[in-house]
Amino acid sequence: MLVVGAGPAGLVAGLTLARYGISVLVIDKRDGVPALSRSLVVSTRGMELMRRWGLEDAVRAGAPEVVPRAWVTPDLACGEGAEMSLGYPSDEEAAAVSPSRPAWAPQDHHEPILLAYLRRIGCPLGQGFEACLHASSFLSRFSPSCRLRRAASGEQPRAAAISLWGRSLP
Ligand SMILES: Cc1cc2nc3c(=O)[nH]c(=O)nc-3n(C[C@H](O)[C@H](O)[C@H](O)COP(=O)(O)OP(=O)(O)OC[C@H]3O[C@@H](n4cnc5c(N)ncnc54)[C@H](O)[C@@H]3O)c2cc1C
């Protein structure tokens, strides 16, 4: 199984598949850790997965103990604004349904933890490889195919054409 993208979604997909014993290759056109922290909060369900994989303490170690709320303000310097819910349960609400709770653990903290775990369980990772869908076959009724190329040079490694299993377009 090919998982394209080693952000939080791809890493969790790859880890889930690998832990079910499915042979999986995770690739990312990026080569290295992310420079930008984008997603900020790991949800209750996300933290349940971290707990199942023994990563909860490591993820929480980089998460300040804050209540995830938004603040809407016209100007960061004015000191005025309105608090807004981000939709996450409070610790008490989470405790009623889960052994875990959300964590304010930004992507540049939790992504390297997931990457290290992926490597630890022996799942292959192709960093610096970009997947390109073959447009002509994608638009046809046949299963699309996908080629891998090195993101930096555009070079195509040998035997890098992969048939994707998927639903044909109507
Ligand atoms: C400036 C900014 C701020 C954000 N702030 C927040 C926030 O505060 N909270 C929040 O929840 N979300 C935020 N987001 C959205 C955030 O991007 C997502 O929540 C989170 O990163 C999604 O994770 P993901 O794994 O789906 O995607 P990503 O983290 O974007 O990972 C996708 C990966 O796929 C790789 N990729 C893409 N195409 C290919 C290809 N063809 N071949 C190989 N690799 C490929 C990319 O290099 C990337 O590493 C923000 C986004 C941006 C841009």
The ligand as a Tripos MOL2 file, in Angstrom:
@<TRIPOS>MOLECULE
LIG
   53    58     1     0     0
SMALL
NO_CHARGES

@<TRIPOS>ATOM
      1 C1         -0.3380   28.3520    7.5050 C.3       1 LIG1
      2 C2         -1.1890   27.1840    7.9420 C.ar      1 LIG1
      3 C3         -1.6740   27.1660    9.2350 C.ar      1 LIG1
      4 C4         -2.4650   26.1100    9.6700 C.ar      1 LIG1
      5 N1         -2.9030   26.1240   10.9570 N.ar      1 LIG1
      6 C5         -3.6210   25.0750   11.4300 C.ar      1 LIG1
      7 C6         -4.0190   25.0250   12.8060 C.ar      1 LIG1
      8 O1         -3.7610   25.9220   13.5760 O.2       1 LIG1
      9 N2         -4.7090   23.9600   13.2440 N.ar      1 LIG1
     10 C7         -5.0210   22.9220   12.4120 C.ar      1 LIG1
     11 O2         -5.6490   21.9680   12.8560 O.2       1 LIG1
     12 N3         -4.6680   22.9560   11.1000 N.ar      1 LIG1
     13 C8         -3.9840   23.9880   10.5940 C.ar      1 LIG1
     14 N4         -3.6230   24.0260    9.2810 N.ar      1 LIG1
     15 C9         -4.0680   22.9750    8.4270 C.3       1 LIG1
     16 C10        -2.9640   21.9520    8.5470 C.3       1 LIG1
     17 O3         -2.1890   22.0150    7.3730 O.3       1 LIG1
     18 C11        -3.5240   20.6020    8.8310 C.3       1 LIG1
     19 O4         -4.3150   20.5280   10.0120 O.3       1 LIG1
     20 C12        -2.4580   19.5250    8.9580 C.3       1 LIG1
     21 O5         -1.1760   19.9240    8.5270 O.3       1 LIG1
     22 C13        -3.0310   18.4850    8.0760 C.3       1 LIG1
     23 O6         -2.2080   17.3660    8.1150 O.3       1 LIG1
     24 P1         -2.1420   16.4810    6.8370 P.3       1 LIG1
     25 O7         -1.2840   15.3010    7.1990 O.co2     1 LIG1
     26 O8         -3.4890   16.2170    6.2730 O.co2     1 LIG1
     27 O9         -1.4380   17.3950    5.7240 O.3       1 LIG1
     28 P2          0.0340   18.0160    5.6840 P.3       1 LIG1
     29 O10         0.6230   18.2230    7.0260 O.co2     1 LIG1
     30 O11        -0.0420   19.1740    4.7420 O.co2     1 LIG1
     31 O12         0.8450   16.8380    5.0010 O.3       1 LIG1
     32 C14         0.6940   16.5230    3.6280 C.3       1 LIG1
     33 C15         2.0470   16.0230    3.1730 C.3       1 LIG1
     34 O13         1.9080   15.4840    1.8480 O.3       1 LIG1
     35 C16         3.0510   15.8190    1.1150 C.3       1 LIG1
     36 N5          2.6560   15.7420   -0.2910 N.ar      1 LIG1
     37 C17         1.6780   16.4420   -0.9020 C.ar      1 LIG1
     38 N6          1.5660   16.0610   -2.1970 N.ar      1 LIG1
     39 C18         2.5080   15.0820   -2.3910 C.ar      1 LIG1
     40 C19         2.8730   14.2990   -3.5200 C.ar      1 LIG1
     41 N7          2.2630   14.4160   -4.6980 N.pl3     1 LIG1
     42 N8          3.8930   13.4020   -3.3830 N.ar      1 LIG1
     43 C20         4.5230   13.2770   -2.1560 C.ar      1 LIG1
     44 N9          4.2050   13.9960   -1.0600 N.ar      1 LIG1
     45 C21         3.1920   14.8860   -1.1730 C.ar      1 LIG1
     46 C22         3.4280   17.2220    1.5930 C.3       1 LIG1
     47 O14         4.8030   17.4930    1.3810 O.3       1 LIG1
     48 C23         3.0790   17.1450    3.0680 C.3       1 LIG1
     49 O15         4.1940   16.8280    3.8770 O.3       1 LIG1
     50 C24        -2.8170   25.0590    8.7820 C.ar      1 LIG1
     51 C25        -2.3280   25.0890    7.4760 C.ar      1 LIG1
     52 C26        -1.5120   26.1240    7.0600 C.ar      1 LIG1
     53 C27        -0.9970   26.1410    5.6380 C.3       1 LIG1
@<TRIPOS>BOND
     1     1     2 1
     2     2     3 ar
     3     2    52 ar
     4     3     4 ar
     5     4     5 ar
     6     4    50 ar
     7     5     6 ar
     8     6     7 ar
     9     6    13 1
    10     7     8 2
    11     7     9 ar
    12     9    10 ar
    13    10    11 2
    14    10    12 ar
    15    12    13 ar
    16    13    14 ar
    17    14    15 1
    18    14    50 ar
    19    15    16 1
    20    16    17 1
    21    16    18 1
    22    18    19 1
    23    18    20 1
    24    20    21 1
    25    20    22 1
    26    22    23 1
    27    23    24 1
    28    24    25 2
    29    24    26 1
    30    24    27 1
    31    27    28 1
    32    28    29 2
    33    28    30 1
    34    28    31 1
    35    31    32 1
    36    32    33 1
    37    33    34 1
    38    33    48 1
    39    34    35 1
    40    35    36 1
    41    35    46 1
    42    36    37 ar
    43    36    45 ar
    44    37    38 ar
    45    38    39 ar
    46    39    40 ar
    47    39    45 ar
    48    40    41 1
    49    40    42 ar
    50    42    43 ar
    51    43    44 ar
    52    44    45 ar
    53    46    47 1
    54    46    48 1
    55    48    49 1
    56    50    51 ar
    57    51    52 ar
    58    52    53 1
@<TRIPOS>SUBSTRUCTURE
     1 LIG1         1 GROUP 0 **** ****
